[in-house]
Amino acid sequence: MCWRGATPSIRGRQTGFSLLEILVAFTVFAIVAGTALQVVSTVLRGTEASQQRIEALAVAEGLIARVGRDISAQDGSQTGSADGGRYAWRMERQTMAEERKGVRPVNVVVRVSPSDAPGREVMLESVVLVGPGTGG
């Protein structure tokens, strides 16, 4: 017999979550986690590309600094690799004007790209003043 005011049986009360609620929660979690992983992956790839670009620019700056010393300043082009073959480079040199007072300006263009990603080339252009007694 059931008395008035008595608590209903356990069968009448809902306890826990239904299978549908668990599946919906899992699906929402999976979508959010997947999106977060994509964002992190994109950030990491961008960071790696930026680091390669910074290193390539440092290689280019170093090469330009060597023109007239241990790299010839004569008109022409030259290729090579740097940083243990991680970067390939090409340098083009062209005299801009006649020598005046023992100094001549040479336009230097250096292109550097990671060996594993040739499409990520950086280009640096500068004018180097080559004086007497230098490698030019």
N, C-alpha and C positions, 0 to 999 in steps of 0.2 A: 504494500500500500504506500501511497505517496501522501505525505502530510503537507498541508499548506505551509509555505515558508521554507520547506526543505530545499536543500541545494539540488540542482539538477544533476543527473548522472554524468559521469566523465564522457560518455558518448555524445552528449549534447553540447559539450564545450569544445572549442577549437584550440588545439595546442600546437605550437611549432608553425612551420611554414609549409605551404603546399608545394608540390613539385613544380608547378607553373611559376610560382613566385621565385623559387630558387633558380630556375632556368632564365627568367627575365633578369634577375640580379647578375647572374654569371655572364649573360650576353652584354649587358651594360658595362660590366667590369672589363670584359675582353675588348670591347670597342675603345674604351678610354685608355687601357694599357697599350693597345696597338698604336693608337694615335701618339701617345707619349713616346713610345719607342721610335716611331718615325721622326719625330721632332729631334730627339737626341741624336739619331743617326745622321740627320741632315746637318746639325750643328757640328758634329765631329768631322764630317767630310769637308765642311767649309773651313774649319780650323786647320785641317791638314793642307788644304789648298792654299790658305793664307800663309802658312809656315813655309811651304815650298816657294811661294812667290817672294817672301822676305829673303830666303836663302839665295834664290836666283839673282835678286837685285844685289845682294852682297857680293856674289861672284862677279857680276858685271862691274860693280864699282871697283873691285880689286883689279880686274883686268885693265880698266881704263887708267887706274893709278900706275900701272906698270908700263904703259906706253911711253916710249922714249928712254926707258931704263933697260929692262930685260925683254921687252917686246918692241919690235921695230916700229918706228913711226913712219916708215916709207909707205907710199900709197899702195893699196892692195887689200887683200882679205886673208884671213887666217881662221882656222877652225881648231877645236880641241875639246877636251873634256876637263871637268873639275870635280873636286870632292870625291875622289875615288871612282869616277865614272858616273856619279849620280846626276850630273848636269852636263849637257852638251852646249857648246857655245860657238858663235861665229862673230868675228870682228871685221869691220870694214873701215879703212882709213883713207882719207883724202885730204890733200893739202888745200887749204882755203885761199891762201894769198902768198905772194912772194915773201921771202925772208926779209925782215927789216931789223936792223941792229942785232943781228945774230939770232933772232927768234922768228920761228914760223908757226902759224896756227894750223893745226891738223884737226879736221872733223873726224871724230871716232864714234862709230855706232856698234854697239855690242848687243847681240841677241842671245839670250840664255833660256834653255828649256830643260825641265826634268827629263831624264832619259826614259822614264817610264810613262811620261805624259807630254809628248811633243806639242800638243795643242795648247799647253799652258805657257807659251813663250812670253818672256818679258823683254822689253827693248829699252836700252838706255843710250842716250846720245849726249856727247860732250865735246867741247873744243879743248884740245890740249896744246899748250904752248911748248914747242920743242926748241931747246937752246943748243948752242954749240957744245960738242963733246958728249951729246946724248945719243942714244941708239937710233937716231933718225936720220 
